[in-house]
């Protein structure tokens, strides 16, 4: 057990901390220094930093839209957009810079044997207020087309287009086109569509009609 001393006004306080907490504090301090090193390189050059991050995403980032089975959504499926950046855990500082710039998101270790960290923004608010404005201003080159599909889905969801059968199907089609026609997904589009009801319940007059 270590003891730390700190002063508030004229009073000196003593606080015991565990070895684990002590090591975490040291690690966080080192990480902060590494982050500050990167930011210092772009001091007074915010645009240059943003272009650097956009270029980094072209190589190590992704825009994905998962279609997840759930009982919580109208048609039994949730459409979940997500922006991610990957990096080896030895270089966590670059992910911390992303988090600093976007002022949102989480960093966590990916499951599996490889020591890879993931920076992720999956909230609609974070995506619409941070991610999309950023990449509209600092466009991608390699992943530009994928980003535009991602962007289209997000804005369509804001307009509640996924609340109709036709709109939901259209967004699923776009999502599957983002990933080599659905390569690597657990279910095909046909499997998803086969579970959908025949009627759409979101019409201006409240009447249901055949899709």
Secondary structure, DSSP 8 states (H G I E B T S, - for coil): -EEEEEEETTEEEEEEE-HHHHHHHHHHHHHHHHHHHHHHHTTT-HHHHHHHHHHHHHHHEEEEEEEEE-SSSTTSEEEEEEEEEEEEGGGHHHHHHHHHHHT--EEEE-SSSS-EEEEEE--HHHIIIIIHHHHHHS--STTHHHHHHHHHHHHHHHTTGGGSHHHHHHHHHHHHHTTTTTTT-SS-HHHHHTTS-SEE---TTS--EE-
